[in-house]
Amino acid sequence: MKKLLLTLFILLIIAGVAYWYFFMRVGTDVVLEPETPQSGFVPINRPGGGLVTGTEGTVPGDNRGSTSATPGTQLKIPTLRLLSNTPAGGYGASTTGAVNAKPASTTTAIRWVDRGRGNVYEARGNTLDIVTLSNTVVPKLYESSWNKNLTGFIAFGLDDGDGFDRGGTSGGVYAELKARIVPKIATSTTSPVSQTTGATLTPYELKGKSLPENIIAYASSPKRDRIFFLINENGAGSGYTAKFDGSSVVKIFSTPITQVNVEWPSENVIAITTKGAADSSGFLYFIDPKTGIWKKILGPLPGLSTKVSTDAKRVFLSMAGNANNIISSIFNISEGKGIDAIVRTLADKCVWGNFYKEMVYCAAPSQPIAGTYPDDWYVGRVSFVDKIWGINAITGEIDLVSSIVDTSDRVIDAFNLGLDEKDSFLIFMNKNDLSLWSLDLVSINN
């Protein structure tokens, strides 16, 4: 009898507690707050920034990933965007719409080479997806220059014995994206899979050929349909022009100079700057690509580094100062005089506008750092924490475009800056880890 009473007592207590919990307790709903990125920065696979509708597909199994959503949903595109967290071997950008997009699109496309294995990736300005275009293994491609339609590129790296013809000691190749032919074996809604390896097939594969040996420096033409090479021939420099694929080679000059940086800023001007150092002076020359005639523009200046505007009317130059600092200015070629650029940075960290030719964009350190320039930055003894500035070379107006240190997840020392044809996106690499980034200039200005 006692056991029965004890059991009934326990059941009454349980029933009372249950009644209070479900009927008497004040309700408290649990709200899950979405994870929100800071200041517009978004790592790969997470939305943030401006709004866009829809998505693109990617190759399954690609470890770079993408952000997917139901068609018609809105994704936020960040103003500052991390495109590749792994080292990039150069990139190209195009807004022509002729980058094999189906359907055709006028959005900016950015393609780059993975430095480690040679995969080719693509990002677009209206989606967060990162698409693997080719997984042809071509390791150790350290830099590349792309043609206008982003269908091929010139690349340089180390000859790794991988069977991909790199052209002798230069390690230089012309590589082209060729559509992969996939046998129609069955109707499927999934991505094609190789029957022999089981690996996912990419839409393209790389086909290439060697470039001339012993290339010292190179630059692509403004239309990105031709290329200039400076080749070491018996200890001297020989300048050649060719079609972008390396064919139709024409020699235009010979010179004893071999330590140079080259640009091809306008159709009728190839710019050669001798490599300066803090204890040696540099010169800037303009060369006619048709005649090979040289004209001195600047020099001698200690530690000279230059970027020539895309109309070849102005030069952003930096040189070594007397107080372990950087002196930077904008030189007007027709007037033969320069003005203080105000922004203190190396010309290596600048790029002139393609559409707005009077504009120059520079990555400059947030705080000046004493050093032996440009040497200390080249060899890594000095690293910068950058902000992006825009300078109007005609009006002298200077604008802070972006304090990227405040909107990224890491310290960025920007280099290899580039712009698409419409100056909509500024693309750059981080010298600290060789990651690849884009900055939406349109959304910043709106």
C-alpha positions in Angstrom: 0.0 0.0 0.0 2.8 2.4 0.9 4.6 1.7 -2.5 1.3 2.5 -4.3 0.9 5.8 -2.5 4.5 6.8 -3.2 4.1 6.0 -6.9 0.9 8.1 -7.1 2.6 11.0 -5.3 5.5 11.0 -7.7 3.1 10.9 -10.7 1.2 13.9 -9.3 4.4 15.9 -9.0 5.5 15.1 -12.6 2.0 16.1 -13.9 2.1 19.4 -11.9 5.5 20.3 -13.3 4.4 19.5 -16.9 1.3 21.6 -16.5 3.3 24.6 -15.2 5.9 24.3 -18.1 3.4 24.0 -20.9 0.5 26.2 -19.7 1.6 28.6 -17.0 5.2 29.6 -17.9 5.7 32.9 -19.8 6.8 32.1 -23.4 10.4 32.9 -24.5 11.1 32.4 -28.2 14.7 31.6 -29.1 15.9 33.8 -32.0 19.0 32.7 -34.0 20.9 35.8 -35.2 22.5 35.3 -38.6 26.2 35.6 -38.7 27.0 39.1 -40.1 30.3 39.9 -41.8 32.2 43.0 -40.8 32.3 46.2 -42.8 31.4 44.5 -46.2 34.3 42.0 -46.2 33.2 38.5 -47.1 35.3 35.4 -47.2 34.6 32.9 -49.9 31.2 31.1 -49.5 29.6 33.9 -47.4 27.3 36.7 -48.7 27.7 40.4 -48.0 27.7 43.8 -49.8 25.5 44.9 -52.7 22.5 42.8 -53.9 22.3 40.5 -56.9 19.9 37.9 -58.1 20.7 34.3 -59.1 23.7 32.0 -59.0 26.1 30.2 -61.3 27.1 26.6 -61.2 30.5 25.3 -60.2 32.4 22.0 -60.6 31.5 19.6 -57.8 34.4 18.7 -55.6 36.2 22.0 -56.3 37.8 22.8 -53.0 37.5 26.6 -53.6 33.7 26.3 -53.2 30.9 28.8 -54.1 27.9 30.3 -52.6 24.7 28.7 -53.9 21.1 29.8 -53.5 17.7 29.1 -54.9 17.3 30.9 -58.2 15.7 34.2 -57.7 17.1 34.7 -54.2 19.3 37.7 -53.4 23.0 37.5 -52.7 25.1 40.3 -51.3 28.3 41.0 -53.2 31.0 42.5 -50.9 32.8 45.7 -52.0 36.1 44.2 -51.0 36.2 40.6 -52.1 38.6 37.7 -51.5 38.8 35.8 -54.7 41.6 33.4 -53.9 42.9 32.5 -50.5 45.7 30.4 -52.1 48.6 31.9 -54.0 47.6 33.2 -57.5 49.9 33.1 -60.5 48.6 36.3 -62.1 45.1 37.2 -63.4 43.1 38.9 -66.2 39.9 41.0 -66.2 37.4 41.7 -68.9 34.1 43.5 -69.3 33.7 42.8 -73.0 31.2 40.0 -72.6 33.3 37.9 -74.9 34.6 35.5 -72.3 32.6 32.5 -73.5 29.7 33.3 -71.3 26.4 31.5 -72.1 24.2 33.5 -72.2 26.4 36.4 -73.1 27.0 38.8 -70.2 28.5 42.2 -69.8 29.5 41.8 -66.2 33.2 41.9 -65.3 34.9 38.5 -65.4 38.2 37.9 -63.6 40.2 34.8 -64.4 43.4 33.6 -62.7 45.9 30.8 -62.4 46.5 28.9 -59.2 50.2 29.1 -58.5 50.4 25.7 -57.0 48.9 23.4 -59.6 47.9 25.6 -62.5 44.1 25.3 -62.1 42.2 28.2 -63.9 39.4 29.9 -62.0 36.8 32.5 -62.8 34.8 35.0 -60.7 32.2 37.4 -61.9 31.0 40.7 -60.6 27.4 39.6 -60.2 27.8 36.4 -58.3 29.8 35.0 -55.4 30.5 31.7 -57.3 34.1 30.7 -58.0 34.1 28.4 -61.1 36.8 26.0 -62.0 37.4 26.4 -65.7 40.4 24.0 -66.1 42.2 21.5 -63.8 45.0 20.8 -66.2 48.0 20.3 -63.9 50.7 22.9 -64.7 52.4 23.6 -61.4 54.6 26.6 -60.4 53.3 29.2 -62.8 54.3 32.3 -60.9 52.9 35.1 -63.2 50.6 35.5 -66.1 49.3 38.1 -68.6 45.9 37.4 -70.2 44.5 38.3 -73.7 41.5 40.5 -74.1 38.8 37.8 -74.1 40.5 35.8 -71.3 40.8 32.7 -73.5 44.6 32.5 -73.3 47.5 33.8 -71.3 51.3 34.1 -71.3 52.7 32.5 -68.1 56.1 32.1 -66.5 57.4 29.8 -63.8 59.7 26.9 -63.1 60.2 23.9 -65.4 58.8 21.1 -63.2 59.2 18.2 -65.6 55.4 17.9 -65.9 55.4 17.5 -69.6 53.9 20.9 -70.3 56.2 22.6 -72.7 57.5 25.8 -71.0 60.2 26.9 -73.4 63.7 26.2 -72.0 65.2 28.1 -69.2 62.6 30.9 -69.3 59.8 28.6 -68.2 57.5 30.6 -70.5 54.4 29.3 -72.2 51.4 30.5 -74.1 48.4 28.6 -72.7 44.9 28.6 -74.2 41.6 27.4 -72.7 40.2 24.8 -75.1 36.7 23.4 -74.7 36.8 19.9 -73.3 35.1 17.3 -75.6 32.9 15.1 -73.4 31.5 11.8 -74.9 27.8 11.6 -74.7 27.4 8.3 -72.8 24.2 8.9 -70.9 21.7 11.6 -70.1 22.5 13.1 -66.7 21.8 16.3 -64.7 25.2 16.1 -62.9 28.6 17.3 -64.0 30.5 15.0 -66.4 32.8 12.4 -64.8 35.8 10.8 -66.4 35.2 7.1 -66.9 38.9 6.3 -66.4 39.7 8.4 -63.3 36.3 9.1 -61.8 37.4 12.8 -61.6 35.0 15.6 -62.3 35.6 17.1 -65.8 36.0 20.9 -66.1 34.6 22.7 -69.1 38.0 23.5 -70.4 41.5 22.2 -70.5 44.8 24.0 -71.1 46.7 23.5 -74.3 50.0 25.3 -74.8 53.3 25.9 -76.6 56.6 27.2 -75.6 57.8 30.8 -75.8 61.3 31.9 -76.9 64.0 31.0 -74.4 65.7 33.3 -71.9 63.0 35.9 -71.7 64.0 38.7 -69.3 60.9 40.8 -69.3 57.6 41.1 -71.1 54.5 43.2 -71.5 51.2 42.8 -73.3 49.8 45.5 -75.7 46.9 47.8 -74.6 44.5 45.7 -76.9 46.1 42.5 -75.4 46.5 41.0 -78.8 50.3 41.4 -79.0 53.2 40.8 -76.7 56.7 42.4 -76.2 59.6 40.3 -75.1 63.1 41.4 -74.0 65.3 38.3 -74.5 68.9 37.8 -73.2 71.0 36.9 -76.2 74.7 36.5 -75.5 74.6 38.8 -72.5 72.7 41.6 -74.3 69.0 42.5 -74.5 67.0 42.0 -77.7 63.5 43.4 -78.0 60.9 41.5 -80.0 57.2 42.0 -80.7 54.8 39.1 -81.5 51.2 38.1 -81.7 49.8 37.2 -78.3 50.4 33.5 -78.9 54.1 34.0 -79.6 53.9 33.8 -83.3 54.9 36.3 -86.0 58.0 37.4 -84.0 59.7 40.6 -85.1 63.0 41.9 -83.7 62.9 45.7 -83.2 66.1 46.6 -81.2 69.2 45.4 -79.4 70.6 47.0 -76.2 73.3 46.3 -73.6 70.6 46.8 -70.9 69.2 43.7 -69.4 68.0 44.7 -65.9 64.7 46.4 -66.7 60.9 46.6 -66.0 58.7 46.9 -69.1 55.2 48.2 -69.9 53.2 48.7 -73.0 50.9 51.5 -72.0 49.7 52.7 -75.4 49.7 51.3 -78.9 52.7 53.4 -80.0 54.8 53.3 -76.8 56.7 50.6 -75.0 58.1 51.8 -71.7 61.4 50.5 -70.3 62.6 51.5 -66.9 66.0 50.3 -65.8 65.9 48.7 -62.4 66.9 51.2 -59.9 68.1 50.8 -56.3 68.7 53.1 -53.4 72.4 53.3 -54.3 72.0 53.4 -58.1 70.0 55.5 -60.5 67.3 54.5 -62.9 66.1 55.7 -66.3 62.8 55.6 -68.1 62.8 55.3 -71.9 60.0 55.2 -74.5 60.4 52.9 -77.5 58.4 53.0 -80.7 57.2 49.3 -81.2 57.3 49.8 -85.0 60.7 51.4 -85.5 62.5 50.4 -82.2 63.7 54.1 -81.7 64.4 55.0 -78.1 63.6 58.3 -76.3 64.7 59.1 -72.8 61.9 60.4 -70.6 63.3 60.4 -67.1 66.6 59.9 -65.3 69.0 59.5 -63.7 67.0 59.2 -60.5 67.9 57.1 -57.4 65.8 54.0 -56.9 63.5 54.9 -59.8 60.2 53.0 -60.3 57.5 54.1 -62.7 54.0 53.5 -64.0 53.0 55.1 -67.3 49.5 56.3 -67.9 47.5 54.4 -70.6 47.6 57.4 -72.9 51.4 57.7 -72.3 51.0 61.4 -71.3 52.0 61.1 -67.6 54.2 59.0 -65.3 53.7 58.1 -61.7 57.2 57.8 -60.3 58.8 56.9 -57.0 62.4 57.3 -56.0 64.6 57.0 -52.9 64.5 60.0 -50.6 67.5 61.3 -48.5 65.7 60.5 -45.2 65.1 56.8 -45.7 61.8 57.6 -47.2 59.9 57.4 -50.5 59.4 60.4 -52.8 56.6 60.1 -55.3 55.4 62.5 -58.0 53.4 62.7 -61.2 55.4 63.8 -64.2 53.7 65.5 -67.2 55.7 64.3 -70.3 54.7 67.1 -72.7 55.3 69.8 -70.1 58.5 68.2 -68.9 57.7 68.8 -65.2 56.2 67.0 -62.3 54.0 67.7 -59.3 54.1 66.2 -55.8 51.8 63.1 -55.7 51.1 63.7 -52.0 50.5 59.9 -51.6 53.8 58.4 -50.5 54.2 55.0 -52.1 56.1 53.0 -54.6 55.1 53.1 -58.3 55.0 49.3 -58.2 51.8 49.6 -56.1 49.9 51.8 -58.6 47.8 51.4 -61.7 46.5 54.0 -64.2 42.9 54.0 -65.3 41.9 52.4 -68.6 38.7 54.3 -69.1 39.5 57.3 -66.9 43.0 57.9 -68.1 43.7 60.8 -65.8 43.1 58.6 -62.7 45.8 56.7 -61.0 45.0 54.3 -58.1 47.7 53.5 -55.5 48.1 51.3 -52.5 50.0 53.3 -49.9 51.1 52.5 -46.3 48.8 53.8 -43.6 51.9 55.0 -41.8 55.3 55.9 -43.3 58.0 53.4 -42.5 61.7 54.4 -42.7 63.7 52.1 -44.9 66.1 51.8 -47.8 63.8 52.1 -50.8 62.8 50.4 -53.0 65.2 47.6 -51.9 63.7 46.9 -48.5 60.2 46.4 -49.9 61.4 44.3 -52.8 63.3 41.8 -50.5 60.6 41.8 -47.8 62.5 43.6 -45.0 59.6 46.1 -45.0 55.9 45.3 -45.3 53.1 47.9 -45.6 49.6 48.1 -44.1 47.8 49.6 -47.1 45.0 52.0 -47.9 43.8 52.5 -51.5 43.9 56.1 -52.9 42.7 57.6 -56.1 44.6 60.6 -57.6 43.3 62.8 -60.5 46.4 63.8 -62.3 44.7 66.8 -64.0 42.9 68.4 -61.0 45.2 67.1 -58.3 42.2 65.8 -56.3 43.1 63.0 -53.9 40.4 60.6 -52.5 40.7 57.8 -50.0 39.0 55.0 -52.0 39.2 52.3 -49.3 40.8 51.6 -46.0 41.2 47.9 -46.8 42.9 47.2 -43.5 39.5 47.9 -41.8 37.4 45.8 -44.1 39.6 42.7 -44.6 40.5 39.8 -42.3 44.2 40.3 -42.7 47.0 42.8 -43.2 47.3 43.6 -47.0 50.4 44.8 -48.7 49.0 45.3 -52.2 50.9 44.8 -55.4 50.2 43.8 -59.0 47.3 46.2 -59.3 45.0 46.1 -62.3 41.7 47.4 -63.7 39.1 46.1 -66.1 38.4 48.2 -69.2 35.7 50.2 -67.6 37.6 50.8 -64.3 34.7 49.1 -62.4 36.9 46.8 -60.4 40.4 47.2 -58.9 42.1 43.9 -58.7 45.3 43.3 -56.7 47.4 40.7 -54.9 48.6 40.6 -51.3 52.4 40.5 -51.1 52.2 38.8 -47.7 50.4 35.6 -48.9 49.8 36.1 -52.7 46.0 36.0 -52.2 43.9 37.6 -54.9 41.4 40.4 -54.2 38.9 42.7 -56.0 37.5 46.1 -55.0 34.2 47.3 -56.5 34.9 50.9 -57.4 31.4 51.5 -58.7 29.6 50.6 -55.4 32.1 52.8 -53.5 31.4 55.8 -55.7 27.6 55.4 -55.5 
